[in-house]
Every structure is written in structure tokens, then in C-alpha cells.
Amino acid sequence: MPPAAGRASKPVPTLPRPPLVVFFDAGDTLLSPWPSFAARFVLVAEAAGERFEQAEVEAALAEAARDAGWPTDWTDPATQRTFWEGFYHGILGRLGPRGDRDELVGAMFATFSDPATYRLFPDVRPTLQALRAAGIRLGIISNFEPWLLDVLELEGVRHLFEAEAVSGVLGVAKPDPAIFYSALSAAGVEAGDAVHVGDSVPLDVEPAWAVGMAAVLVDRAGRAGPSKAPRLADLTGLPALFR
């Protein structure tokens, strides 16, 4: 909705240089299925006797993600399983009609719910280390199941994050401002001294701005919509933004 006549729109928070804390989204910002979602999808399908090209899976994934009704309750395992199974059915449906695919969808759910499936992007570890070396504290604000913390443990980086706000643990999800306020409270900082880094304009950038935090958009796939936030193709250039 446009601002009322005669009323200026709320200014976009500027980047503090340096911030006291940088918070990160997890999925598609810090980590993803290894070697990628589409590549792992192809491997699971091949094991079940179905063959797909990675490019067609990537296209179907983009459409499914765009059309999905993403849940806000990340605490109930049954709700999450229902959503993800529907999501995998949606991808498979875009790849062509077949018979009963419930067994394949079950295999997809098991694979993508396994913390061992996930890896940090190559640019993440050196970026986190550079920020810490500059005296900047780190945190997490993510819509993810509780086992995100297991992924961070397996990747050897959980100890780097001083404040964790994970929707599956807290029972509140982005874009609800409560998850951002929870992270700020856990870190003991004001919104103006913090930055949130994520891959989604509606789930990361805009709600961070709404609570007074600056934001950086990480657009790894080149598919994020327009935004006035600083935009990076990966995290390599992030430390330079705060100098």
C-alpha cells in the first residue's frame, strides 16, 4: 500500500559501520543441500528409477518455490512433513505426470530432513572468520526446523554464533517481527546496531527494516526481486560493506 498523501515513507535503515552484530538467514544464505538441491534431487530420483536433467529440476524448483504457500508454524513436525511432501509432489508434477510417487516423495523427505545432507557454501566460513576477526559478533535468524542447529554443529560453525533465533525452536517465523526481536534480545543489542543478511526480500530484507535493522540481500541464484538493500552474489564482499 502506498504511503498516505503528505506522509513520507519510512526511511531504509543504513548500514552501521561497523555493526555490533550481523545476523544471518540459513537456507540459501549460509548453506544448502550438497552438492545442490537439484543435484541431490536427481540422485534420489535415480535411486528410485526416475531420471531427470538437473536443469529441468532447477526450473521446476523455482516454479514450486514461487507458488508455495510457505508455512509459518515451523514447530509441529506433522505440519512440516505435510508441507514438504506437498512441495516435492509439486516439483515432480511439474516434471511430468507419472503414477504413484508417494514412495519417492518419502525418500525425498528423508534425504532433505537429514542434517548430513547440508553443507556451507564455500564463501561462508572465510566470511564468518573475517567478521569475527574484525570484532563483529554473529547470530542466526532463520525459518528452519530445529535440526538446523545440528547442521551448524556438523559443519563446525555453531560456536561462532552468539545468538540463535530459529523458527522451529521459538515457534515464530519470519516475517513476524517477534523472531527479529528475539534475536536482538538474545544478542543484547539495539536494532540500529545490527544487520540481517538473507536471500529473501519479503522474509529477510523488509521485515528486518520494519524493526529498524539494516539488511543485506544475498542473491546467489540471481532470482531475488528488486530491493534497495545492498545486493551480493555471495558473502565474499560482505566484510567490505562494514568498513
Buried (B, 14 or more C-beta within 10 A) or exposed (E): EEEEEEEEEEEBBEBBEBBBBBBBBBBBBBBBBEEBBBEBBBEBBEEEEBEBEBEBBBBBBBEBBEEEEBBBEBBEEEEBEEBBBEBBBBBBEBBEEEEEBEEBBBBBBEBBBEBEBBBBBEBBBEBBEBBEEEEBBBBBBBBBBBBBBBBBEBBEBBEBBEBBBBBBBBEBBBBBBBBBBBBBEBBEBEBEBBBBBBBBBEBBBBBBBBBBBBBBBBBBEEEBEEBEBBBBEBBBBBBEBBE
